[in-house]
């Protein structure tokens, strides 16, 4: 093995050691603690579990700055700059992604670092005596939720991926795990992990003091999404069974809500930094601390365009979060979500729409833009629209429409049966399926759901037709003609494939 091509699994196996080893060097870093010796008390497990939560925050992982790997891959956002950083970020929305892309490799590595931390918790927890069995069960469920969430990202982005469920501490461990497991097996592990979450002693909803930690409803919602994705992307023979399992879990999550109709919660309140901890629509979020240099949010300031002050007190000289004209045109004109989520910047060097969905222009956030926005990963509007999708597939259009209408009503939009009589609406969204996809796009814009929705709603061939049918003028210099069936998955990073081309085989087309 050379230092030039070292697998991510080998790297992660070495992480707990924190030192290099040669015969003439000290064999053990005196400042490090071996994983096997670390876990002694309940608090050790709690601290390590917090480390697993912490790993979600990175922009290379699934934190608020991770839109490059999802939103920019879709038709919602992108960039016209094909020169900065060797043009590598541009490759994502230009559909010219190379296996050697260093951003892609960083994302892969960050995701497996999350998994490594959860595996260490789940292994170490078995060596500790707990005063209450339910505490151990809760910690285990939290770690398994995080592991399942990350594997769900991996399997949707790459298909077959290495499946590691225990710490890798030796070279033989690494060798035994360095292969791509079939996606069906990965989904089996995800379902097993999340099933434990849904039957655990976790509370249905976390109290104020524990916001940001996994709840039972989060487990139910994610498991429902997993089953829905399996139903629409895996073997059709299991479609009905998976749809019914999705309906069961999503319905359970929905009935555990602590509010009535969705319209009781104004759309803007969902993203209000003053209401984020008490808003009953939010199911699972990454918590940020306003004014804190290390744990604050920068999404409001980073998305703000030059000459604007709506998001943040921090001046920005750039264009803010890019919004494709294709998305701008999809909003119905009186939709309150359009006015809240995007704004046209009229600066001479901008003249374009930018993202305003995340705002913190408070004195507490200051001119440094240390905002208090939480990064929302799961919320009830998402659950309701997935439940509408499931009911549609199962033939219950009336229930699907009633759920869709709840979301539309909050946004000030006419109900579906009225909207479909509008020629412009019915022309764009001629079927209930496309109407649900539309609603998901405008309701959840910039929350990193759109790319996964496209993968779920269309087969690879259908997605090529859908993307290429769009107007090139709405996507700038990024070429829609580049999109093909290969783009349904990302390429395996070059170093991973090169190390073992047989077991870490490349995805087709790369």
C-alpha positions as CSV (number, residue, x, y, z in Angstrom):
1,X,0.0,0.0,0.0
2,X,1.4,3.4,-0.9
3,X,0.6,6.7,0.7
4,X,-0.6,8.0,-2.7
5,X,-3.5,5.6,-2.9
6,X,-4.9,4.8,0.6
7,X,-8.5,3.8,1.0
8,X,-10.9,5.8,3.1
9,X,-11.6,2.8,5.2
10,X,-7.9,2.4,6.0
11,X,-7.7,6.0,6.8
12,X,-10.7,5.8,9.1
13,X,-9.2,2.7,10.8
14,X,-6.2,4.7,11.7
15,X,-8.1,7.7,13.1
16,X,-8.3,6.6,16.7
17,X,-4.5,6.0,16.8
18,X,-3.7,9.6,15.8
19,X,0.0,8.7,15.0
20,X,2.2,7.3,12.3
21,X,4.3,4.2,13.1
22,X,7.8,3.1,12.0
23,X,10.1,0.7,13.7
24,X,12.4,3.5,14.9
25,X,9.6,5.6,16.3
26,X,7.6,5.3,19.5
27,X,4.9,2.8,18.8
28,X,2.1,4.6,20.8
29,X,1.2,8.3,20.8
30,X,1.2,9.2,24.5
31,X,-1.5,11.8,23.9
32,X,-4.0,9.4,22.2
33,X,-6.4,7.0,23.7
34,X,-7.2,3.7,22.0
35,X,-10.8,3.2,21.2
36,X,-10.8,0.0,23.1
37,X,-9.7,1.8,26.3
38,X,-11.8,4.9,26.0
39,X,-15.3,3.7,27.0
40,X,-15.5,3.4,30.8
41,X,-18.6,5.3,31.9
42,X,-22.0,6.4,30.6
43,X,-20.6,9.9,30.1
44,X,-17.9,8.5,27.9
45,X,-20.6,7.1,25.6
46,X,-22.5,10.4,25.8
47,X,-19.5,12.4,24.8
48,X,-18.6,10.1,21.9
49,X,-22.3,10.2,20.7
50,X,-22.0,14.0,20.7
51,X,-19.0,13.6,18.5
52,X,-21.2,11.6,16.1
53,X,-23.7,14.5,16.0
54,X,-20.9,16.9,15.5
55,X,-19.8,15.1,12.4
56,X,-23.1,16.0,10.7
57,X,-22.3,19.7,10.8
58,X,-19.6,19.8,8.3
59,X,-20.3,21.2,4.8
60,X,-18.5,18.2,3.5
61,X,-21.0,16.0,5.4
62,X,-24.7,17.0,5.4
63,X,-24.5,20.4,7.2
64,X,-26.0,23.6,6.0
65,X,-23.2,24.2,3.4
66,X,-23.5,20.8,1.7
67,X,-25.8,22.0,-1.1
68,X,-23.1,21.4,-3.6
69,X,-23.7,17.6,-3.3
70,X,-27.5,17.8,-3.7
71,X,-29.1,21.1,-4.5
72,X,-26.5,22.2,-7.1
73,X,-26.8,18.7,-8.6
74,X,-30.5,19.4,-9.2
75,X,-32.3,22.1,-11.2
76,X,-32.8,24.4,-8.3
77,X,-29.3,26.0,-7.9
78,X,-25.9,26.0,-9.6
79,X,-23.2,28.3,-10.6
80,X,-22.0,30.0,-13.8
81,X,-18.4,30.2,-12.6
82,X,-16.5,27.4,-14.3
83,X,-13.1,28.6,-13.3
84,X,-12.9,29.0,-9.5
85,X,-11.2,26.1,-7.6
86,X,-10.0,24.5,-10.9
87,X,-13.6,24.4,-12.0
88,X,-14.4,21.4,-9.7
89,X,-17.5,22.8,-8.0
90,X,-18.9,23.7,-11.5
91,X,-18.7,20.0,-12.5
92,X,-21.7,19.1,-10.2
93,X,-24.3,21.2,-12.0
94,X,-22.7,20.9,-15.4
95,X,-23.0,17.1,-15.2
96,X,-19.3,16.8,-16.1
97,X,-18.2,15.3,-12.8
98,X,-14.9,13.5,-12.8
99,X,-13.9,10.7,-10.4
100,X,-10.8,12.7,-9.5
101,X,-13.0,15.6,-8.2
102,X,-11.6,16.5,-4.8
103,X,-14.9,17.9,-3.4
104,X,-16.5,14.6,-4.2
105,X,-13.7,12.7,-2.4
106,X,-14.1,15.1,0.6
107,X,-17.8,14.3,0.8
108,X,-17.2,10.6,0.6
109,X,-14.6,10.8,3.4
110,X,-16.7,13.0,5.6
111,X,-19.7,10.6,5.3
112,X,-17.6,7.6,6.3
113,X,-16.1,9.6,9.2
114,X,-19.6,10.0,10.5
115,X,-20.1,6.2,10.2
116,X,-16.8,5.5,11.9
117,X,-17.9,7.6,14.9
118,X,-21.3,5.8,15.2
119,X,-19.6,2.4,15.0
120,X,-17.2,3.4,17.7
121,X,-20.1,4.4,19.9
122,X,-22.1,1.2,19.2
123,X,-19.0,-0.9,19.9
124,X,-18.0,1.0,23.1
125,X,-21.4,1.1,24.5
126,X,-21.3,-2.7,25.0
127,X,-18.3,-2.4,27.4
128,X,-20.0,0.1,29.8
129,X,-22.4,-0.7,32.7
130,X,-25.5,1.6,32.6
131,X,-27.5,2.4,35.7
132,X,-30.7,2.4,33.5
133,X,-31.1,0.0,30.5
134,X,-33.3,2.6,28.8
135,X,-30.4,5.1,28.7
136,X,-28.2,2.6,26.9
137,X,-31.1,1.8,24.5
138,X,-31.6,5.6,23.8
139,X,-27.9,6.2,23.1
140,X,-27.8,3.1,20.8
141,X,-30.9,4.3,18.9
142,X,-29.4,7.8,18.4
143,X,-26.2,6.3,17.0
144,X,-28.1,4.0,14.7
145,X,-30.2,6.8,13.4
146,X,-27.1,8.8,12.5
147,X,-25.5,5.7,10.8
148,X,-28.7,5.0,8.9
149,X,-29.1,8.6,7.8
150,X,-25.6,8.7,6.4
151,X,-25.9,5.3,4.7
152,X,-29.1,6.6,3.1
153,X,-27.1,9.5,1.7
154,X,-24.4,7.2,0.4
155,X,-26.6,4.6,-1.2
156,X,-28.7,7.2,-3.0
157,X,-25.6,9.0,-4.3
158,X,-23.4,6.1,-5.2
159,X,-25.6,2.9,-5.3
160,X,-23.5,0.0,-4.0
161,X,-21.1,1.2,-1.3
162,X,-18.9,-0.4,1.4
163,X,-21.0,-1.4,4.3
164,X,-19.1,-1.1,7.6
165,X,-20.9,-1.7,10.9
166,X,-18.1,-2.1,13.4
167,X,-14.8,-0.3,14.1
168,X,-11.9,-1.3,11.8
169,X,-8.8,-1.7,14.0
170,X,-6.5,-3.9,11.9
171,X,-5.3,-4.1,8.3
172,X,-7.3,-7.4,7.9
173,X,-10.4,-5.6,9.1
174,X,-9.9,-3.0,6.4
175,X,-9.2,-5.6,3.7
176,X,-12.3,-7.5,4.5
177,X,-14.5,-4.4,4.3
178,X,-13.0,-2.8,1.2
179,X,-15.7,-3.8,-1.3
180,X,-18.9,-2.3,-2.6
181,X,-21.9,-4.1,-1.0
182,X,-25.0,-4.3,-3.1
183,X,-27.4,-1.5,-2.5
184,X,-30.2,-3.9,-1.4
185,X,-28.0,-5.0,1.5
186,X,-27.2,-1.5,2.4
187,X,-30.9,-0.7,2.6
188,X,-31.5,-3.8,4.8
189,X,-29.0,-2.4,7.3
190,X,-30.6,1.1,7.1
191,X,-34.1,-0.5,7.8
192,X,-32.7,-2.6,10.7
193,X,-31.1,0.5,12.3
194,X,-34.1,2.7,12.0
195,X,-36.5,-0.1,13.1
196,X,-34.6,-0.1,16.4
197,X,-35.0,3.7,16.6
198,X,-38.8,3.4,16.2
199,X,-39.1,0.8,18.9
200,X,-36.7,2.5,21.3
201,X,-37.5,4.4,24.5
202,X,-36.7,7.7,22.8
203,X,-39.3,10.4,23.3
204,X,-41.7,11.1,20.4
205,X,-40.4,14.6,20.4
206,X,-37.3,15.9,22.1
207,X,-37.9,18.6,24.8
208,X,-36.5,22.1,24.4
209,X,-33.3,21.3,26.3
210,X,-32.5,18.4,23.9
211,X,-33.3,20.0,20.5
212,X,-31.0,18.6,17.8
213,X,-31.1,15.1,19.2
214,X,-32.9,12.2,17.6
215,X,-36.5,11.5,18.5
216,X,-38.8,8.6,17.8
217,X,-40.8,10.7,15.2
218,X,-37.5,11.4,13.4
219,X,-36.9,7.7,13.2
220,X,-40.4,7.1,11.9
221,X,-40.2,9.8,9.3
222,X,-36.8,8.7,8.0
223,X,-37.8,5.1,7.9
224,X,-40.9,6.0,5.9
225,X,-38.8,7.9,3.4
226,X,-36.4,4.9,3.1
227,X,-39.3,2.6,2.4
228,X,-40.7,5.0,-0.2
229,X,-37.3,5.3,-1.9
230,X,-37.0,1.5,-1.9
231,X,-40.4,1.2,-3.4
232,X,-39.6,3.6,-6.3
233,X,-36.0,2.7,-7.0
234,X,-35.5,-1.0,-6.2
235,X,-37.1,-4.3,-7.4
236,X,-40.7,-3.7,-8.5
237,X,-41.7,-7.0,-6.9
238,X,-41.4,-5.5,-3.5
239,X,-43.0,-2.2,-4.4
240,X,-46.4,-2.6,-2.8
241,X,-44.9,-4.0,0.4
242,X,-42.5,-1.2,0.7
243,X,-45.2,1.4,-0.1
244,X,-47.4,0.0,2.7
245,X,-44.4,0.0,5.1
246,X,-43.8,3.6,4.1
247,X,-47.4,4.5,4.7
248,X,-47.4,2.9,8.2
249,X,-44.3,4.8,9.3
250,X,-45.1,8.1,7.8
251,X,-48.7,8.0,9.1
252,X,-47.3,7.2,12.6
253,X,-45.0,10.2,12.4
254,X,-47.9,12.4,11.1
255,X,-50.3,11.4,13.9
256,X,-47.7,12.2,16.5
257,X,-47.6,15.8,15.5
258,X,-48.5,18.3,18.3
259,X,-50.4,20.7,16.1
260,X,-53.6,20.5,14.0
261,X,-53.5,21.7,10.4
262,X,-50.3,22.9,8.8
263,X,-51.7,26.4,8.3
264,X,-51.5,26.9,12.1
265,X,-47.8,27.4,11.6
266,X,-46.9,30.3,9.2
267,X,-44.3,29.4,6.7
268,X,-41.9,32.1,7.8
269,X,-42.1,30.8,11.4
270,X,-40.4,27.6,10.4
271,X,-37.2,29.5,9.6
272,X,-37.5,32.2,12.3
273,X,-34.3,32.0,14.5
274,X,-36.4,33.2,17.5
275,X,-38.9,30.4,17.1
276,X,-36.7,27.5,15.9
277,X,-36.6,25.6,19.2
278,X,-40.3,25.7,19.9
279,X,-41.7,25.4,16.3
280,X,-43.7,22.1,16.3
281,X,-43.2,21.5,12.5
282,X,-39.5,20.9,12.9
283,X,-38.7,17.2,13.6
284,X,-34.9,17.0,13.4
285,X,-32.4,19.8,13.0
286,X,-28.7,20.6,13.4
287,X,-28.7,23.3,16.1
288,X,-26.6,26.4,15.7
289,X,-25.7,29.1,18.3
290,X,-26.2,32.7,17.4
291,X,-23.1,34.9,17.9
292,X,-20.8,31.9,18.5
293,X,-17.8,31.9,16.2
294,X,-17.6,28.1,16.3
295,X,-21.2,27.0,16.4
296,X,-23.1,29.7,14.6
297,X,-24.7,29.5,11.2
298,X,-23.3,31.3,8.2
299,X,-26.0,30.3,5.7
300,X,-27.9,33.6,5.9
301,X,-24.8,35.8,5.3
302,X,-23.4,33.5,2.6
303,X,-26.6,33.5,0.6
304,X,-27.0,37.3,0.6
305,X,-26.2,39.2,-2.6
306,X,-24.2,42.3,-2.9
307,X,-26.1,45.5,-1.8
308,X,-28.7,43.6,0.2
309,X,-29.4,43.5,3.9
310,X,-32.4,41.2,4.2
311,X,-30.5,38.1,5.3
312,X,-27.7,39.5,7.5
313,X,-25.8,42.6,8.7
314,X,-22.7,41.2,7.1
315,X,-21.8,42.9,3.8
316,X,-21.5,40.5,0.9
317,X,-19.7,41.3,-2.4
318,X,-20.9,38.2,-4.2
319,X,-24.1,37.1,-5.9
320,X,-25.5,35.2,-2.9
321,X,-27.1,31.8,-3.2
322,X,-27.6,31.1,-6.9
323,X,-31.2,30.4,-8.0
324,X,-31.9,29.0,-11.4
325,X,-34.5,30.8,-13.5
326,X,-36.1,27.4,-14.0
327,X,-37.0,27.4,-10.3
328,X,-38.1,31.0,-10.2
329,X,-40.5,30.3,-13.0
330,X,-42.0,27.3,-11.2
331,X,-43.4,29.3,-8.3
332,X,-47.0,30.3,-8.7
333,X,-47.0,34.1,-8.7
334,X,-48.9,34.7,-5.5
335,X,-47.1,31.9,-3.5
336,X,-46.0,33.3,-0.2
337,X,-43.0,30.9,-0.3
338,X,-41.7,32.7,-3.3
339,X,-41.7,36.1,-1.6
340,X,-40.0,34.6,1.5
341,X,-37.5,32.3,-0.2
342,X,-36.0,34.4,-3.0
343,X,-35.4,38.0,-3.9
344,X,-34.1,39.8,-7.0
345,X,-30.8,41.6,-6.3
346,X,-30.5,44.8,-8.4
347,X,-26.8,45.5,-7.8
348,X,-25.0,46.2,-11.1
349,X,-22.8,43.1,-10.8
350,X,-25.6,40.8,-9.8
351,X,-29.0,41.4,-11.4
352,X,-30.3,38.0,-10.4
353,X,-32.3,36.2,-7.8
354,X,-30.7,35.0,-4.5
355,X,-31.8,32.9,-1.6
356,X,-33.5,34.7,1.3
357,X,-35.1,31.6,3.0
358,X,-32.5,31.7,5.8
359,X,-32.3,35.1,7.6
360,X,-30.7,36.5,10.7
361,X,-30.1,40.2,10.4
362,X,-30.1,40.6,14.2
363,X,-27.6,42.6,16.3
364,X,-26.8,39.3,18.0
365,X,-25.6,37.8,14.7
366,X,-23.7,41.0,14.0
367,X,-21.7,42.2,11.1
368,X,-19.7,38.9,11.1
369,X,-22.9,37.1,10.2
370,X,-22.7,34.6,13.1
371,X,-26.4,33.6,12.7
372,X,-28.6,31.4,14.7
373,X,-30.3,29.5,11.9
374,X,-30.7,25.8,12.6
375,X,-30.2,23.5,9.6
376,X,-33.5,21.6,9.3
377,X,-33.2,18.0,8.1
378,X,-36.8,16.7,8.7
379,X,-40.0,18.7,9.1
380,X,-43.7,17.9,8.9
381,X,-44.5,19.4,5.4
382,X,-41.9,17.0,4.0
383,X,-43.6,14.1,5.8
384,X,-47.1,15.2,4.6
385,X,-46.0,15.4,1.0
386,X,-44.2,12.0,1.1
387,X,-47.5,10.6,2.6
388,X,-49.4,12.2,-0.3
389,X,-47.0,10.5,-2.7
390,X,-47.4,7.1,-1.0
391,X,-51.2,7.4,-1.1
392,X,-51.1,8.3,-4.7
393,X,-49.1,5.2,-5.6
394,X,-51.4,3.0,-3.5
395,X,-54.4,4.4,-5.4
396,X,-55.9,6.6,-2.7
397,X,-55.9,9.9,-4.6
398,X,-58.4,11.6,-2.2
399,X,-56.1,11.2,0.7
400,X,-53.1,12.3,-1.4
401,X,-55.0,15.5,-2.5
402,X,-56.1,16.3,1.1
403,X,-52.4,16.2,2.3
404,X,-51.3,18.2,-0.7
405,X,-54.0,20.8,-0.1
406,X,-52.8,21.3,3.5
407,X,-49.4,22.4,2.2
408,X,-50.9,24.6,-0.5
409,X,-53.4,26.2,1.8
410,X,-50.6,27.4,4.1
411,X,-48.8,29.0,1.2
412,X,-52.0,30.9,0.2
413,X,-52.5,28.7,-2.9
414,X,-55.9,27.4,-4.2
415,X,-56.6,23.8,-3.5
416,X,-55.6,21.2,-6.1
417,X,-59.0,20.7,-7.7
418,X,-59.2,24.5,-8.2
419,X,-55.6,24.9,-9.4
420,X,-56.0,22.2,-12.0
421,X,-58.7,24.2,-13.7
422,X,-56.1,26.9,-14.4
423,X,-54.6,26.3,-17.8
424,X,-51.1,27.4,-16.9
425,X,-51.0,25.1,-13.8
426,X,-52.5,22.1,-15.6
427,X,-50.1,22.5,-18.5
428,X,-47.1,22.5,-16.3
429,X,-48.4,19.8,-13.9
430,X,-50.8,17.6,-15.9
431,X,-50.9,14.7,-13.4
432,X,-51.2,14.5,-9.6
433,X,-47.8,13.0,-9.4
434,X,-46.2,16.0,-11.1
435,X,-48.3,18.3,-8.9
436,X,-46.8,16.7,-5.8
437,X,-43.3,16.9,-7.2
438,X,-44.0,20.6,-7.9
439,X,-45.2,21.2,-4.4
440,X,-42.2,19.5,-2.9
441,X,-39.9,21.7,-5.1
442,X,-41.3,25.0,-4.0
443,X,-42.0,24.0,-0.4
444,X,-38.6,22.5,0.3
445,X,-36.4,24.6,-2.0
446,X,-32.8,25.0,-0.8
447,X,-33.3,22.3,1.9
448,X,-31.4,19.7,-0.1
449,X,-34.3,17.5,-1.0
450,X,-34.8,18.2,-4.7
451,X,-32.1,15.9,-6.2
452,X,-33.4,12.9,-4.1
453,X,-36.9,13.7,-5.2
454,X,-35.9,13.6,-8.9
455,X,-34.2,10.2,-8.3
456,X,-37.3,8.9,-6.7
457,X,-39.9,10.2,-9.1
458,X,-38.1,9.2,-12.3
459,X,-36.2,6.2,-13.7
460,X,-32.8,7.0,-15.0
461,X,-34.1,7.2,-18.6
462,X,-37.1,9.3,-17.6
463,X,-34.9,11.7,-15.6
464,X,-32.7,12.2,-18.7
465,X,-35.8,13.2,-20.7
466,X,-37.1,15.4,-17.9
467,X,-33.8,17.3,-17.5
468,X,-33.0,17.7,-21.2
469,X,-36.6,19.0,-21.9
470,X,-35.8,22.1,-19.8
471,X,-34.7,25.4,-21.4
472,X,-30.9,25.7,-21.6
473,X,-31.4,29.5,-21.2
474,X,-32.5,28.9,-17.6
475,X,-29.2,27.2,-16.6
476,X,-26.5,29.6,-17.8
477,X,-23.3,28.0,-19.0
478,X,-24.0,24.6,-17.3
479,X,-24.9,22.3,-20.2
480,X,-28.1,20.3,-19.8
481,X,-27.0,18.2,-22.8
482,X,-24.3,16.7,-20.6
483,X,-26.9,14.9,-18.5
484,X,-27.2,11.2,-19.1
485,X,-28.1,8.0,-17.4
486,X,-24.7,7.9,-15.8
487,X,-25.5,11.0,-13.7
488,X,-28.1,9.0,-11.7
489,X,-25.1,8.1,-9.5
490,X,-21.9,9.8,-8.6
491,X,-18.6,8.2,-9.7
492,X,-16.7,6.3,-7.1
493,X,-13.8,8.6,-6.1
494,X,-10.7,7.9,-8.1
495,X,-8.5,6.8,-5.2
496,X,-11.1,4.3,-3.9
497,X,-11.5,2.7,-7.4
498,X,-7.8,2.7,-8.2
499,X,-6.9,0.9,-5.0
500,X,-9.1,-2.1,-5.9
501,X,-10.7,-1.7,-9.3
502,X,-12.4,-5.1,-9.0
503,X,-14.1,-4.7,-5.5
504,X,-14.4,-0.9,-5.7
505,X,-15.7,-1.0,-9.3
506,X,-16.6,2.2,-11.0
507,X,-20.1,3.2,-11.8
508,X,-21.1,3.0,-15.5
509,X,-20.2,5.9,-17.7
510,X,-17.2,7.2,-15.7
